[in-house]
Amino acid sequence: MEDYEIDLKKLQDMAASGRHSVFWVLGPTNTDIIKMNLEINEEVVALYPEQLLEEKNPKSIVGDEPILVCEHGITSGFLCKDLRKKGVNAYSLAGGIDGMRG
């Protein structure tokens, strides 16, 4: 696992702490389904990847330590690397939603 990748339990703990926001990074979707899959009560915000890649100040969108989630962990992992280069301590759910299914 990369240093920015976290497992489901860590994601749940971080989201529950109130210090980390959760973002679905594959565009608009029913975020209630994402919350149900992640087994969290906290809000999940849907974004397009381009919103983060093109933003000069991504902290204005995602804050200091966002958790990014996608289907397989590829897009969220790529975005984490990019955000960390821009000074945002981002995390990604390892394997994405699909990886949780085993």
N, C-alpha and C positions, 0 to 999 in steps of 0.2 A: 504494500500500500504506500502511496505517496503521502507526504506529511500533511497535505491538505485534505486527504480523504478520511472520512469518519464512518463508523457503522451506525446502524439504526438506533441502537441504545444511546450512543453518544449524541446523535441528532436530537432524540427525544429529550435528553437531559439538558442540552444546550438551549433548545427551544423553550422548555419549561422555565428556564432561569430568567427569561425576559430580557436577556442581553443580546440575543441573536434573533434576527428575523429570517424566515424561511421563504425562499423564492423558487418557483417553478420556472425554468428558463427555456421553455419551448413554446412560448406564446400563450394566448388565451386558452383556457380550459376550465372545466368545473373544478375549482380548487377544493370544494368539499370532498370530492373523490380522492384527491391527493392527501388531504388531511386524514381521511379514513384509512388510506393505505399506510400512511406514516404513523398512524395511531397517536396523533397529537390533537390538542384542542386549540393551539395557537393559529393565528391567521397565516395563510399561504398566499403570497402575491405572485401573480403570473406576469412574466416579462418575456419579450423577445430577446434573443442573444444580442442582436444588433444594438439594442438600447444600451447595453453595458459596454460593448466594444467601441461604440462611437462616442460615448460620453467622456469628456475630458476630466470631469470630476465625478467618478462613479460613486464615491461616498455619499453624494447628494441623493442618490437613488437607493442604495442598499445599506448604507451605514458603514461602520467600522469592521464588523465581523459577521457578515451574512453567511447563511447556509444555502447553497445552491443545489437544486435537485432537478434531474431530468430522467428520461426513460432508462438509459443504460449507463449513465455516469460519464459519458464521453464529452458531451457538450458542457456539462457543469464542470468537469475537470479542466477542460480547455479554458473556460471562463475564469476559473480559480487562478490558474497560472497567470493569465492576463491581468486580473485584478490585483494579485499580489505584486506584480511588477509596478502597479500604479499605487501601491501603498495600502491596499485593502486586504485585511487578513481574512480572506474568504475560505470557506470549507465546502466540500462536496460529498454527497452521500455515495460511498463506494459502491459501484455497480448499478447505481440508480434504483428506480422503482423496480425494474425487472430483476435486479440482483437480489432483492429481498425475497423473491419468490423461490429462489434456489435453483 
